[in-house]
Amino acid sequence: MSEAVITETTQAGVRTLTLNRPDKLNAANDALLLALTDALRRADAEDSVRVVVITGAGRGFCAGQDLGDVSGRDMTFTEHLNHTYNPLIRTIRRLNKPVISAVNGVAAGAGASLALAGDIRLWAQGASLIEVFSNIALVPDSGSTWFLPRLVGYHRAFELMALAERVRADDALRLCLCEQVFPDDTFRADVQAYAERLAARPANALKLTKQALVFAQTSTLDEALDQEAALQQIAGDHWEHEEGVTAFKEKRPAQFVRDAK
């Protein structure tokens, strides 16, 4: 029986999905991409899972597409993307829970897109990102042309893509490609601690916040205001809001995680 291409662990409401092809720096084949999409959807359906972490086994986060897996295949580039990467990226963005990209090593090509797709991006000091597509005369895909310019601007994004420049952790933090950088030797523990902090926050409110932010990225101000008003009503009617207000009045920490019945 072959080893799983995605491994799953759950601790304190945090579901960690680990890309598990370390001998290939977790380069993506169809099995990995489809398994990751399925694992994300299952995590979304489990109430006990409050935060999802995507990371890589070994030295790499994801080295992009495993070219050997698609060599000679009777499938167009468009068909391949629509079958694998595009459903994965859409699933991440539509997930009703925060997704953390925990970039433990190199994130190249479509792996860079995966690193950028998380709601929060945490990097190890030794991690790096490279939009490597132009090295093989291809166009950035899997969401990179959407994510990267929104983070660094059109001109810097074009330069990174055209020259395939490697971005290391300190520059990634400066360019807002990540939110935190942790030491390599404590990275996994630091990510877990960060994710547990997030898991203790109000899950319904974070779900709605994510929906509002994703909606606002492609809407007008008037549309965003209307969406905020609608989502605020949903948030205000939820038990989390009552708990937050009550905790504030009682001068105690709010308890947003209920014990499973």
N, C-alpha and C positions, 0 to 999 in steps of 0.2 A: 504494500500500500504506500503510495507516494505521500511525502510530507505536505501538509496544507500550505497553500500559497498565501493564505491570510490566517493569522492566529488571533484569537480573541481572549481577552481577560476582562474581568469586571471587579472593581474595588471602589467602595464608597460612592456608588452612583456613577462612576466613570468607566465607560466601555472603551478599552484600548484595542484598536485594530492595527495589527503590525503586518506590513508587507514582508513576506517571508521567502525571498529569493536572494539571500545574502551573497551567494557566490557570484551573482550577476549584478550586484549593487541594486537589487530589487527592480531591475528593468522589467517593464510591464509586458506580459503576454495576455492573451484573451482570458485565460483562466483566472489570472490575478484580478484583472479589471472587473470581470463579471462577479467574482466572489466578493470583492470589496463593495460593489454596488449592492449586492444582496445583503451583506453584513450591515451596511448602513441602514437599509430599509428595515431589517429586523430590529436593529437598535432603536429606530424611531418608533416602532410599535410597542416597545417595552417600557412601561411606566417607571420601572425601577432605574432605568438608564436616564441620567440627566445631562450628561456631557459625553461627547464622543471624541476620542483622540485618534488621529491617524499618524503613524510613525513607521520607521523602517527597521528591519533586523540588520545587525552587523554595522558596517561602516557607512552604508549609503541610505539615503531616504528613498529616492527613486531616480534611476539613471535614464528615465524616459522609456521609449518604446524598445522592446527587444526586437531588433531588426531581423534576427534569424527566425523569429516566430512568424513574420509576415512575408519573408522572402519566397517568391514564386507562387504566392497565394492568388487564387482566382477571385479577387475582391478589389474593388476600387478603393482609393483613399477615402472618398466620401462615405462609402458603405462601411468601411472599417471604423471611422470616427463615429458615425451614427449608431453603430452596433455596440461600441465599447466606451470610448472616452466621453462622448457627449451625454449619455445617460448618467454616467458617474458624476460629472460636474454638476449637472442639473439636480441630482439627488442631494449632493452636498449643500447646494444653495437653497434648496426647498426643505431641507430637514428641519423638523420642528424643535431641534435642540442645538445648542452651540457645538460647533465642530472646531477642534484645535488641530492645526497642522503642526506636528512636532518634528521639526526638520533636524534630524540627527547627523546628517552627512550631505553628500552631494544631491542636489535636486536639479536635474537637467532635462531639457526638452519638455515633454508632457509631464515629467516629474516636477518641473518648475511650476507648471500650471496647477498641478495638484497642491503644491506647497502654498500657492497664492490663493487657492479657493477657500481655505478655511476662514471661519469667522475671526479666529485669533491665530496668529502664527508665532510659535515659539521656536527659537533656533539654538542649537548647540554652538559653542564658540568655533568649532572646527567645520561647521556647515558652510555650504556655498550653493549658489544658484546660477545657472547658465542657460540662457535661451539659445540652445545649440542648433536650432533648425537650419539656419543659413549655412552651416558647415556642410550640410548635405543638400543644399539648394531646395529647402522646403520652407513653407510658411508656418509661423507659430500657430499652434492650434490648442484645443482643449481649454479654451478660455483665456489664454495668455493675452491676446489682443484686446480683450475686454478688461481684464484685471490690471495689467501692468500700467497702461497709460493713466488709469484712474489713481494710481499710487504715485507714480513718478513724473507724470506728464508725457505728452506725445513725443517730444523731442528726445528726452532721455530714454524712453521706451524704444524708440526707433534705433537709437544708437546701440543699446544693449542687444537688440535683436539682430541688427545688421552686422555688428562686429563680433557677436557671440562672446561678449565680455563676461568673465566670471565675477560674480559679486560675493564677497566674503561677509562674515557676520557683522563686523563693525560698520561696514558701508551699508549693509542691509538695514541695520537699525537706523542709521542716518537717513536713508532713503524711504523709510516707513514700509519696508518690505516685511518687517516683523515687529512684534510688540515688545519682546523680551529676548535677551541672549543669556544663556546659562553656561556654566563651565561644562566641558565635555564629561568629566568624571562624575558629576552629580546630575547630569541632564535628565535622566529618566525619573529620578526621585523629585527633582524640581518641577518637572512637567506634571507629575502626579499630584504634588502639593498644590500647584496652580489650578489644576482641573478640579480638585476637591473644593477649593475656594469657590470656583464657579458653580459647582454642583450644589452648594449650599444656598445659592441665590434663588429668587423666585422663578421657578421653571416656566410657569405660564406667562409671566411678564417678559422673560427673556425670549420666549417663542414669538410673542407679539412684537417685541422690539426688533427681532431679526426680520420679521415680515415687513415691518414699517421701513426699515433701512433698505431692504432689497427693492421694495416698491418705489421708494423715493429716488433710487439711482436712475430710474428711467421715467420719472414723472415730472410734471410741472409743480411749482410751489402750491398752487391751489389744489391740485390733486393730492399732494402730500398732506396738506392740512386736513382735507376731508378724510383721508385714510387714517391719520392720527386720531381724529375725533371718533371715528368708528371703532378703532381698536382700543381706545381709552375706555370706552363704555364696556367692552368685553373684559378688560383688565379690572375695571372698577367693580364689576359684578362678581369677580372671582374671590374665593376665600382668602387668597394670598393678600389681597388689598386690606381686608378686614384685619388679618393678622399683623400686617405691617403697621397699620394705624394704632391698633391696640398695644403693640409692643412699644411704639413711640410714646404713647400716653403713660404706659407703665414703666418706662425708662429701662427696658430690657432688650436684649437682642431678639430680633424676630426669628421665629422657627418656621422656615419655609419648606422643610422636609417632613412629611408625615410618615409615621410608621405604617408599613404595609399591613393590611388587615388579613 
